[in-house]
Amino acid sequence: MRPLILGSAGSQPTPKAGCTCRLCTLAREQGGRARRTGPSLYLPEAELLVDTPEEANLQLTAHGLTPRHVVWTHAHPDHAAGMRVVQFLAQSANRPVQGWVPRPLYPVLAERYPLERLVDAGYLELHLIAPSRPFDLGGVRVTPLAHGLEEPVFAYLFETASARGLYAPDHVRSLPLPEGPFDWAVVQMPIPPLDALPFELPPNDEAWQAFYTFDQAVEAWRERTRQLVFTHVYESVGMTPEELDAVAARAGEWVAFAHDGMAVESAAVPTPELDRLERFRAEQARIERAYADDPKRMRAELRRLWARFKKG
């Protein structure tokens, strides 16, 4: 799998209209990686768009993409307010887009955005899915993973016969980390090291409860994924792409901060390790089938499987 990060911004794009801050000024003057649009991802193997931020139409046209499928992580405007792009895709293809929505998320999306209007007009064929229950898109197994929040928020696990990836662009601290291994994981950015931040972050700031620190995030994902990419890059952090690159370099080449248009790469897997991964995935699939009606037992068995895998 080779996912494409279409948008890498946090809750607000860079530059913002009327803003003269350092980052917005840099984005206007230099463009390139300094420009960030709403968080979204495209998975070519599944012709799948994850999330429709306000700039979704511009993101797709910039890369010449016409996804046939779409899913949503949650109902915040930076992830869903560009939903009308579904209409444009359906009109150009002369067939409805296939949309997949976890059941708990459906009423929130339908209340805030024209989801039902798109269905009624024939632009969207909607499939309501249960959390943690996988579905198949062109040979890619897609599983929605629920965050531990009252508000419905989902991450997505993608699996093929030879690769495994995770997209969790927001609220990642509330996501029970799924057992590895992963070829890639694209997740919400953490709090950068304090010596790299261009401002002081008080000890009582709520960010300490809502986000991992950089060191916590790196340790949580070390040996769990081959490539770790931090997205949802907040303009309020005030760091340039080059400054974020320097932070990522502290952890090594397997860690990076996202930018718009970034293709996520993962290191080549040696044949013996690939065989071991395939055995892991086969056993994982067996456990998921065997305990489909007992999620608690399934999670316990998967944790044991992951512990055995880590030991080699």
Residue, then its C-alpha position, 0 to 999 in steps of 0.5 A: m500500500r502507498p497512501l497519499i496524504l492529501g491534506s495535513a493541516g490541523s483544525q485550521p488551514t495554513p494560510k488562513a484568510g487575513c492572518t499575518c502570523r509567521l506561518c501564514t506569511l511563509a505559506r503565502e510567500q513560499g507555498g510548497r510544504a508550508r501550505r496545509t489544507g484539511p486532513s484527508l488521505y487517499l488509498p489508491e489500492a481501494e480507490l478510497l478517500v478518507d474524510t472530506p475537509e472543506e478543501a476536498n475538491l481542490q485536493l482531488t483535482a490537484h492530484g487528478l483523483t476520482p475516488r469511488h469510495v469514501v469513509w469519514t473519521h468524525a463530524h468536525p468540519d475540518h474532516a467533513a464540511g467538504m462533503r459536497v465533493v461526493q456530488f461532483l465525483a458522482q456526476s463525473a462518473n455517472r454513478p453514485v459514490q460508495g460511502w461507508v459510515p460507522r453506525p454511531l457516526y451516521p446520525v451526527l454526520a446526517e444532522r450537520y451535513p447534507l448526507e441524506r440529500l446526497v443519498d436522495a439525489g442518487y450521488l451517494e450509496l450509503h453503507l452503515i457498518a458496525p464498529s470493528r467489523p471489517f469490509d472489503l474494498g478491492g482486496v483491501r480489508v478496511t476496519p473502523l476502530a472506535h475511539g474511547l470518546e462519547e463523541p463518535v470518532f473512528a480510525y481506520l485499519f487497512e490490510t492486504a495480503s502483504a501490508r498493514g496500515l493505520y490512519a488515525p488523524d485526530h484524538v489519537r490519545s483516545l484510541p486504544l492502540p491496535e496490536g501491531p505490526f504495521d507497515w505504516a501508521v499516520v496519526q495525530m501529531p504529538i506535542p513537540p519537545l519543549d526545547a523546539l516549541p517557539f513558545e512556553l507551554p504551561p504545566n497546567d495547559e489542557a494539551w498535556q491531557a489531550f495529546y501525547t508528547f513527542d517522546q511518548a508517541v515515539e515510544a508507543w509506536r516503536e517496534r509497532t510500525r515501520q513508518l510513523v507519520f504525524t499529521h493534523v499539524y496544528e498551525s497554532v504550534g507555530m513550527t515550519p516544515e523544516e523545524l518539524d523535520a528536525v524534531a522528527a530526525r531525533a527519532g530516526e528515519w522511520v518518523a516524519f511529519a506529514h505535508d500535503g501531497m506526501a506519499v507514505e513509504s514503508a521500508a522493504v520487508p526481508t523475505p523471512e520477516l514477510d513470512r513471519l508477518e503473513r503467519f501473524r496475519a493469518e492467525q489474527a484473522r482466525i482469532e477475529r473469526a473465532y471470537a467475532d461475537d465476543p469482542k473482549r475475548m478477541r482483544a485478549e487473544l490478539r494481545r497475546l498474539w502480539a506479545r508472542f510476535k514481539k518476542g520472535 
